[in-house]
Every structure is written in C-alpha cells, then in structure tokens.
Amino acid sequence: MSDRRRKNEETDEADFAELMELEEELSYEDGYLHKKRSARQAELRKKRKRNQLIREIILIALFVIATIVIIIVVRKCTGDDKKPSPSESQESTPKNTTEFVTDATEDTTKASRETEFTVPTRLPDVTTEPVPQTEPTDPPATEPPTEGPTEAQGMIYNGVQLPPYRPLQQGASVAVQSGITMPSWVVQDLIPVDGAHRPGLVINPIKHVVIHYVGNTLSSAKDNRDYFATPPDSPVYDGRQVSSHFIIGLYGEIIQCVPLNEVAYAQGVSASSGRPNHNWDAISIENSHYNDAGEFTSMTEDSLVKLTGWLLQSYGLPANTDTILRHYDCSGKACPKDWADNPARYEAFVQRVADYMAAHPNIAAEYP
Ligand SMILES: [Zn+2]
C-alpha cells in the first residue's frame, strides 16, 4: 500500500467519525426538543382542562343561585296571598274563653235570699287530684236550644237572662262505681277527697235519690262543683261540709262530683233529730235554678228526669215518692224551694220519671 492510499483511508475514517458525532448530536437535540414539546403539550392540556372545570363550576353556581331566587320569589307571592288581612283575622278569631268565664261568674253573683249555701264569685283553682285536661265533652243530656241567643250570650229563659253555657271538661274518670258504668252524657269532674266535702266513706246500699236546689240563683253546675271543691285550708273556705253526687246546670248539663260508691254530704241530719240520715243510702242531685223561687229551667228538669230514671233503673228501684225524695222530706229544709212550696210539682215530677222509665226501660243501653 502506498502512503497516499493510507492517507486517504485515514481521512475517510476521520470524516466518518465526524459524521457519526454530528449524527449523535443531532439525535440528542432531537430528543430534547421532543421532550420539551411533550411537556409543553401536557401543560397546555392541563390548563385547558382546568379552565373548562372553572367554567362548569361557575355555570352550576349561577344555576343554583337562579333557582333559589325563583323559589324565594314564588314563595313570597303565594305567602302574601294566603295571609289574611288584619280585619279578616280579627273576624275569624274565636271568642276567647276567659271573657266567657268572667261573664258567667259575674252573672252568678245574684245570691238568693234563702241560700242553701253561697257560692263565692271567684275561687282559687283547686286540684288535689290530677285532672287530665281532655277535649270538651259531649253536649249535655238536654242540648241547649239551637235557636235564639248563642252560647256566648246565654239564652233568655222566661224573661230571665241566663249566664252563657260553658262547655265542661271531663275530669279524672272513675272506672268502678258499684259496677255501674257512667253514661257519656254525665261529665265526671270529681271533687278531691279532702275529709270535708268528700269524706271518702263507702256508702250503704242505695234506696233513694234525693233532689236539691243549689240555693244560688243562676249559678252554674260548674260554679257549684268548684264550690264543693274548696279546700278546707283555703282562705275562702266557709267551714261547711257540703257536696252532692251530681249537679245539673241551667242548660241541663250534668256534672258528677262524688263517685256512686261514696257518701256525699248533701242531706244529712243530726242523730238527735230522730230521722234517718240519708247521706248513707241515697244518691244526691243538686239543681241550678233561674229565679229566687227556685224554679228549674225545662232543660234542667229534662236532664233531672233522665238522670233520676237512669239511677233508679241502675239500682233496680221503682219511681215513687219513697224512692225519689226532696231534701225537704229528709230534714224539713225548704229544698228544692219550688217543690217545698208547691208539693204538686214534686208529685208531677215523680210521675214524669215513672212515665219516662216506662217509655225507656233501658236508659243505660238507649243512651250509653
Ligand atoms: Zn238541699
């Protein structure tokens, strides 16, 4: 090999080496650029996604706000429609009951000259027994008349303005009373066992029903029931021991104050009088009256006929002047005054009860 040829070969090799070097450099730069481009592309894609997300969130938020605003506007509009005007709401407000009570007690202050006992115009709330407050009970045995004055005004009876009728509240009920089930037309509102008005003594077998008048013109059944419930330690307690199994009001409403199996202090007499003490063998019924002559309203008397008939049937007793007594027959006291003054009215009443019992042989089943 000649020198020239060797030199040429060396040059070729050098050229080839440079070429390889350049190619390597180029591919390196290529890779770098490629990497840079990919990174930039990823960055842009990320940015685009983020912006899209932000736009979506803003859209959703706007939608929610718009919905809330619409709901508020719609509600406000419909709410305004339902709200009555002040004048309307005044008209629809029911008469308040305290006004009612005040009216009634004011009307009952007229005391009769010959009172069996006096009913204080205002008594403290008395409840020594738990008395659950329930809804107003059924209407009285004889419904207050539908025509004429409303119950808020009270009706005019034989020219006498009666106090308003107040719906009664059922007190604690008594499950067992000598095996007799109380009908729904009697409101049980028992007075507490206090040793004074209600001694809590077990009564003997029943032989009579004794009729009374309350002796306090125009006082209601509830007024008298509350009077019986006056606690002996109350400053308004008058020291008297008085009670009754039942009281019938001016509108014929009936309240039971003492259970049937207990003694009520209604027509007792002292042992020295020589008369039998019928507190021990009689059920007592007090009655409201609308004038000082002690006359009962027809509503009171209708309820009295029904209650007396029901009691006599419950005890298996007939209706006559021995089973139905006036307080007057027990002690000589002018009670009920109208019947003491007019015995014929008492006899007519006894006959009415007998007729009623004949016409209604099972009052308990007919009027449960
Ligand atoms: Zn009496």
Residues whose N, C-alpha, C, O or C-beta is under 5 A from the ligand:
A	BS01	ZN	H212 Y213 A266 H327 C335
